[in-house]
């Protein structure tokens, strides 16, 4: 196996041909484990939503266990048009996409290395997933007016998956960026995903503030 050449941190892949000259790129064990964990959580959320959706189709009176109150109501979310954007239940996409990521993460834990085009594809896929999740979040908050806890789990898992895949690609020069930006991102790897999730929590709190106040 050809030895892996890694670009120095912050070079953005500009050394002697950049990332495109690499035969393949491996990853730290911690990153492989993160992919496995986030993909497993995404699969769990997608699976539970899919099961409840089938139950709801079979029995319109069925109430999912995650429907706890008017705000945390999986039933309202599952019955919405946004729950089947492409003509079939959204979680079916998650079952496929998270399965692919889980396989990639397991491969990394076993020592696998992938070509740069694969890493870019994984980055693009996780970006698309993050954008889709944020659109679904906006729909849940401002159109449907209810939340699904399993959906929230999927959103958080996707955010961490996307950001850490981006960090991996920046570290190895698969993606190009200014040296200072790369160094800052690698120095504080949790700032962006944690801040992202805190913004989601704040939006949820503000949107349903009147309901939370009735519980006090």
N, C-alpha and C positions, 0 to 999 in steps of 0.2 A: 504494500500500500504506500503510495506516495506520501511523504511527510507533509503535514499541514503547515503552511506558512501563514503566520498571523501578523496583521498590520499592527504597529505600535498604537497604543490607545490615543485617540484624538486625531489620527492621520486621515480618517475617513476613507481608508482603502486606497491611498495615493502612492503606495510604495510599489515600485517595479511592476506596473501593470494592474495594480489594484486587486480587488476581490475577484474580478473575472478571470485572473490568472490562476486562482486556487483550484486544485483538483477537487477538494472537498473540505468542509468545515465541520468540526465537532463542536461540542459545547460542554460547559461545566456541568458536573453532576447535579448541582443545586438547580440549574435551569431546567434540566430534564425532569427533575422531581417536581418543580413548579408546574411544568406543562401537564404532567400526569395528574397532579392534584386538582388544578383548575379545570382540566378536561373532565375529570371524574365528577366534580361538582356540577359542571355544566350538563353532563350526561344524566346525573341524578335528577336535576331540575327538569330537564327536557322529558325524561321518562315519566316522572310523576305527573307532569302536565298532560302528557299524551294519554296516560291511563285514565286520568280524571275526565279528559275530553271524550274518550270513548264511552265512559260510564254516563256522561251527561247526554250523549247522543242516544244511548240506549234507554235512558230514563230521564226525561226532562225535569223530573222532580228531584233528581240526585243533587246533594249538596257536598262538594268536596271538603275534606277535612281542613283545608287551608282557608276556607271561607269563615272567618271569625267574627266579622262585624261589617257595617256598611263600607268601611274604608278598606279593610283587608278582606276583599271578596274575590276569590278566584272565579267564582261563578259568573260574575259580571264581566270579567276580563275574557273568559273563555267564550262567552256568548257574543262578544263584540265582533264587528267586521274586521278589526285590526288583528284579531287572533288568527286569521287565515288570509294574509295579504296576497299570497300567490295562488289562492284557490284550494289550499290544503292547510291543515294546522301547522302553525309556525314551528312548534317543537320538533316536527319531523326533520326540519333543517338542522336543528341542534343535535339530534341523534346521529346524523351523518357527520356533520362538521366536527363535533367534539370527539367522535370516534376516531377521525383522522388524526386530530391533535394528540389524543391519547396514545395512538400507535406511534406517532413521531416521538413523543416523550419517552415511551418505553424503549424505543430504539436507541435513543440517546443514552439512557441508563445502561444499556447493553453495550455501549461503545460505538454506536453508529455515527457516521459522518455523512453530511449531505452536501450536494453541490450548491453554489450560490443562488442559482435560479430557484431551487427548492425553498431556500430560506426567504427569498423575496416573495415567493408565492405564499408561504406561510404568513409572512408579515402582511401582505395584501389581504389575505383571507381573514386574519384576526382584526385588521382595520375595518373591513366590511362588516364583520360581526359586531364590533364596538359601535359603529355608526348605526346599524340596524337596532341594536339594543337601546341606544339613546333616543332613536325615533319612537320606539315602542314605549319608552319611559315617558316621553312627552305626551304621547297619545293616552297612556294610562292616567297621567296626572290631570291633563287639561281637556280631554275629550270623553274618556270613559268614566273618570272620576272614581276609580278604585284601583287597588293594587293586588297583585298576586305575589305571595312570598317566594314561591319557586322561581318566578320571573326575576325578582330582585336578586336572588342567588345567582342566576345566570348572568345578569348584568355585571355583578361584581367580579365573577370568575372571568368574564370576557375582558373586562378592563385590565385586570392584572396580566392576563395572557397576552393581550396586545402590547402593553407597554414593555413587558420583559422580553418579548420577542424582538421588539424594536431595539432595546438596549443590547441584546445579544448581537444583532446585526451591525449596530454601530461599533461595538467592541471589536468585532472581527473585520471591519471594513467592507461588509456586504452592502451597507448603506453609507452614503457619503454625507458628511455634515462638517461644519466648521470645527476645528480642533477644540476651541474653548467650550462649545456647546456639548460636544461629545464627552469631554472631561467632566463637565458639571453634571451631566445626566448620569454618568457612571459613578460619580462621587456620592450622589444622593439618589439611589435607585428607587426609593419608596415614596419620594415626595409627590410625584405626579399621580400615581394610582391612589394613594391615600387621600390626597386633596380632591381628586376626581370623585371618589366615593363619598367624601364629606359633603361635597356640593350636591350630590344626589340625595343624601340624607337631609340636607338643609331644604332642598326643594320640596321633598315629601313633607317635612315638618311645616313649612310655610303653607303649602297647598291645603293641608288638612288641619290647619291650626284651630279652626273653629270647632272641629270634632274633638280634637285632643282636649280642648278647654272644657268641653262638656263632661269629660271623664274626671276632671279635677274636683 
